Amino acid sequence: MSRSGRQGPERNEPLLTQRAAIVFLLAALAGIGATVLASLAGNVWPVAVSVGCGTAASAVLFFREIID
């Protein structure tokens, strides 16, 4: 079946804006840092990952507000 009969949008738009990419990158870095620090503090890895995920979620909200 050929695809030549379909009429689809021919856009080359990015999936994320630059602002969203920076927000997610900074949140990921904050989450990884919190996970490493929590594991170095002696927590077991499930607790450390939970701390990192909570930090990343909070960081998304924080960086979304301060980055324009």
Backbone as JSON Lines, residues from 0, in Angstrom:
{"i":0,"aa":"M","n":[0.84,-1.17,0.0],"ca":[0.0,0.0,0.0],"c":[0.89,1.23,0.0]}
{"i":1,"aa":"S","n":[0.7,2.09,-0.95],"ca":[1.56,3.27,-1.04],"c":[1.05,4.39,-0.14]}
{"i":2,"aa":"R","n":[1.96,5.21,0.26],"ca":[1.62,6.32,1.13],"c":[1.41,7.6,0.35]}
{"i":3,"aa":"S","n":[1.49,7.53,-0.95],"ca":[1.38,8.74,-1.74],"c":[-0.04,9.32,-1.73]}
{"i":4,"aa":"G","n":[-1.04,8.52,-1.41],"ca":[-2.41,8.99,-1.39],"c":[-2.77,9.73,-0.11]}
{"i":5,"aa":"R","n":[-1.93,9.62,0.9],"ca":[-2.25,10.26,2.18],"c":[-1.8,11.72,2.16]}
{"i":6,"aa":"Q","n":[-2.61,12.54,2.75],"ca":[-2.29,13.95,2.89],"c":[-2.04,14.23,4.37]}
{"i":7,"aa":"G","n":[-0.79,14.34,4.75],"ca":[-0.44,14.61,6.14],"c":[0.31,15.91,6.25]}
{"i":8,"aa":"P","n":[0.42,16.4,7.45],"ca":[1.16,17.64,7.64],"c":[2.65,17.42,7.38]}
{"i":9,"aa":"E","n":[3.25,18.31,6.67],"ca":[4.68,18.23,6.32],"c":[5.43,19.29,7.12]}
{"i":10,"aa":"R","n":[5.33,19.23,8.43],"ca":[5.97,20.23,9.28],"c":[7.25,19.66,9.86]}
{"i":11,"aa":"N","n":[8.23,20.49,9.99],"ca":[9.47,20.13,10.64],"c":[9.63,20.89,11.94]}
{"i":12,"aa":"E","n":[8.61,20.84,12.76],"ca":[8.64,21.53,14.03],"c":[9.29,20.64,15.08]}
{"i":13,"aa":"P","n":[10.0,21.22,16.03],"ca":[10.6,20.4,17.08],"c":[9.53,19.86,18.03]}
{"i":14,"aa":"L","n":[9.84,18.74,18.65],"ca":[8.9,18.15,19.61],"c":[8.83,18.96,20.9]}
{"i":15,"aa":"L","n":[9.95,19.56,21.28],"ca":[10.02,20.39,22.48],"c":[10.57,21.75,22.12]}
{"i":16,"aa":"T","n":[10.12,22.75,22.82],"ca":[10.73,24.07,22.65],"c":[12.05,24.08,23.4]}
{"i":17,"aa":"Q","n":[12.86,25.1,23.14],"ca":[14.14,25.2,23.84],"c":[13.93,25.4,25.34]}
{"i":18,"aa":"R","n":[12.93,26.14,25.69],"ca":[12.63,26.38,27.11],"c":[12.26,25.08,27.81]}
{"i":19,"aa":"A","n":[11.42,24.27,27.18],"ca":[11.01,23.0,27.79],"c":[12.19,22.04,27.91]}
{"i":20,"aa":"A","n":[13.06,22.03,26.91],"ca":[14.22,21.16,26.96],"c":[15.16,21.55,28.09]}
{"i":21,"aa":"I","n":[15.36,22.85,28.29],"ca":[16.22,23.31,29.38],"c":[15.59,22.99,30.74]}
{"i":22,"aa":"V","n":[14.28,23.18,30.86],"ca":[13.6,22.88,32.12],"c":[13.74,21.39,32.45]}
{"i":23,"aa":"F","n":[13.52,20.51,31.49],"ca":[13.62,19.08,31.74],"c":[15.06,18.64,31.99]}
{"i":24,"aa":"L","n":[16.01,19.27,31.31],"ca":[17.42,18.95,31.53],"c":[17.84,19.32,32.95]}
{"i":25,"aa":"L","n":[17.5,20.53,33.38],"ca":[17.85,20.95,34.73],"c":[17.15,20.11,35.79]}
{"i":26,"aa":"A","n":[15.9,19.73,35.54],"ca":[15.18,18.87,36.49],"c":[15.82,17.49,36.57]}
{"i":27,"aa":"A","n":[16.24,16.96,35.44],"ca":[16.9,15.65,35.44],"c":[18.23,15.71,36.2]}
{"i":28,"aa":"L","n":[18.98,16.79,35.99],"ca":[20.25,16.93,36.7],"c":[20.03,17.06,38.21]}
{"i":29,"aa":"A","n":[19.01,17.81,38.6],"ca":[18.7,17.95,40.03],"c":[18.27,16.61,40.62]}
{"i":30,"aa":"G","n":[17.48,15.86,39.89],"ca":[17.03,14.55,40.37],"c":[18.17,13.56,40.49]}
{"i":31,"aa":"I","n":[19.07,13.56,39.51],"ca":[20.23,12.65,39.58],"c":[21.13,13.05,40.75]}
{"i":32,"aa":"G","n":[21.34,14.35,40.92],"ca":[22.15,14.79,42.04],"c":[21.56,14.41,43.39]}
{"i":33,"aa":"A","n":[20.27,14.56,43.52],"ca":[19.61,14.19,44.78],"c":[19.67,12.69,45.02]}
{"i":34,"aa":"T","n":[19.56,11.91,43.95],"ca":[19.65,10.45,44.08],"c":[21.04,10.04,44.54]}
{"i":35,"aa":"V","n":[22.05,10.62,43.94],"ca":[23.43,10.29,44.33],"c":[23.69,10.69,45.78]}
{"i":36,"aa":"L","n":[23.28,11.89,46.15],"ca":[23.49,12.33,47.53],"c":[22.72,11.46,48.53]}
{"i":37,"aa":"A","n":[21.52,11.06,48.18],"ca":[20.74,10.21,49.09],"c":[21.37,8.83,49.23]}
{"i":38,"aa":"S","n":[21.9,8.3,48.14],"ca":[22.54,6.98,48.24],"c":[23.86,7.06,49.0]}
{"i":39,"aa":"L","n":[24.6,8.17,48.82],"ca":[25.84,8.34,49.57],"c":[25.58,8.56,51.06]}
{"i":40,"aa":"A","n":[24.4,9.03,51.39],"ca":[24.04,9.24,52.8],"c":[23.69,7.94,53.49]}
{"i":41,"aa":"G","n":[23.64,6.85,52.74],"ca":[23.39,5.55,53.36],"c":[22.0,5.0,53.15]}
{"i":42,"aa":"N","n":[21.18,5.67,52.37],"ca":[19.84,5.15,52.09],"c":[19.92,4.01,51.09]}
{"i":43,"aa":"V","n":[18.97,3.09,51.18],"ca":[18.9,2.01,50.18],"c":[18.43,2.6,48.86]}
{"i":44,"aa":"W","n":[18.72,1.92,47.75],"ca":[18.48,2.53,46.44],"c":[17.03,2.85,46.15]}
{"i":45,"aa":"P","n":[16.01,2.08,46.62],"ca":[14.64,2.51,46.33],"c":[14.29,3.86,46.99]}
{"i":46,"aa":"V","n":[14.82,4.08,48.18],"ca":[14.57,5.36,48.85],"c":[15.3,6.48,48.12]}
{"i":47,"aa":"A","n":[16.53,6.21,47.69],"ca":[17.31,7.22,46.97],"c":[16.64,7.6,45.66]}
{"i":48,"aa":"V","n":[16.1,6.61,44.94],"ca":[15.41,6.91,43.68],"c":[14.13,7.68,43.93]}
{"i":49,"aa":"S","n":[13.43,7.35,45.01],"ca":[12.21,8.1,45.35],"c":[12.53,9.55,45.68]}
{"i":50,"aa":"V","n":[13.61,9.77,46.38],"ca":[14.04,11.14,46.69],"c":[14.37,11.88,45.4]}
{"i":51,"aa":"G","n":[15.08,11.21,44.49],"ca":[15.44,11.83,43.21],"c":[14.23,12.16,42.36]}
{"i":52,"aa":"C","n":[13.24,11.27,42.34],"ca":[12.03,11.54,41.55],"c":[11.23,12.7,42.14]}
{"i":53,"aa":"G","n":[11.16,12.77,43.44],"ca":[10.47,13.9,44.07],"c":[11.18,15.21,43.82]}
{"i":54,"aa":"T","n":[12.5,15.16,43.84],"ca":[13.27,16.36,43.55],"c":[13.1,16.8,42.11]}
{"i":55,"aa":"A","n":[13.09,15.84,41.18],"ca":[12.93,16.18,39.76],"c":[11.55,16.78,39.5]}
{"i":56,"aa":"A","n":[10.53,16.24,40.13],"ca":[9.18,16.79,39.94],"c":[9.08,18.22,40.49]}
{"i":57,"aa":"S","n":[9.68,18.42,41.64],"ca":[9.67,19.78,42.2],"c":[10.51,20.73,41.36]}
{"i":58,"aa":"A","n":[11.6,20.22,40.82],"ca":[12.48,21.06,40.0],"c":[11.8,21.5,38.71]}
{"i":59,"aa":"V","n":[10.97,20.64,38.13],"ca":[10.23,21.04,36.92],"c":[9.34,22.24,37.24]}
{"i":60,"aa":"L","n":[8.64,22.18,38.35],"ca":[7.77,23.31,38.72],"c":[8.59,24.56,39.0]}
{"i":61,"aa":"F","n":[9.73,24.4,39.67],"ca":[10.57,25.54,40.02],"c":[11.17,26.17,38.77]}
{"i":62,"aa":"F","n":[11.81,25.38,37.93],"ca":[12.48,25.93,36.75],"c":[11.48,26.46,35.72]}
{"i":63,"aa":"R","n":[10.29,25.88,35.67],"ca":[9.27,26.39,34.74],"c":[8.88,27.82,35.1]}
{"i":64,"aa":"E","n":[8.89,28.12,36.39],"ca":[8.5,29.46,36.83],"c":[9.62,30.5,36.64]}
{"i":65,"aa":"I","n":[10.88,30.08,36.83],"ca":[11.94,31.08,36.82],"c":[12.57,31.28,35.47]}
{"i":66,"aa":"I","n":[12.4,30.35,34.52],"ca":[13.02,30.48,33.21],"c":[12.02,31.09,32.25]}
{"i":67,"aa":"D","n":[12.4,32.2,31.64],"ca":[11.56,32.86,30.64],"c":[12.24,32.86,29.31]}
